[in-house]
Amino acid sequence: MANGFAKKAPCCGSIAIASPDFEALHRGEVLPDVAKSLAMVKEADHLIFIYSVWWFGQPAILKGWIDRVFSNGFAYYEDEKGFTPYLTGKSATIFITLGTPEQVLAQNDMELDHFMRGMTLGTLGLVGIYPTKIVPFYAIPKSSDEERRMMLESVTI
């Protein structure tokens, strides 16, 4: 599609962001790092994700990992009859850090659930991972070392 667009709009140019590793997925190849992740996800009863929220979503590197690992045939199956999740019976905890204080989000009518739905429902829920617990840590850049230590001590699984 991008190549077709580039031909119709030669003034605009394009940037190809697909890597050979990502293209391997479409050829049915399983790269060693993906194979290791597949085995770990398959074995796990509970998945733990730890990441910083960037622009109200997960970092691109995590999204790329999800795209490569939570693939059709492993995490789910999709055909003309519909969508079948394959990772049922698993649960997850998501630890996230945010730069924004919780009260600033609240003042702007932004609830944690609003920007976590893509991960909790659109990714984990669709492949059968439920329940999902979200543990947020707010205002990290403005937190003191002592506040960060207390945050870490509060972590339970």
Buried (B, 14 or more C-beta within 10 A) or exposed (E): EEEEEEEEEEEEEEEEEEEEEEEBBEEEEBBEEBEEBBEEBEEBEEBEBEBEBEEEBBEEEBBBBBEBBBBEEBBBEEEEEEEEBBBEEBBBBBBBBBEBBBEEBEEEEBEBEEBBEBBBEEBBBBBBBBEBEBBBBBBBEEBEEEEEEEBEEEEEE
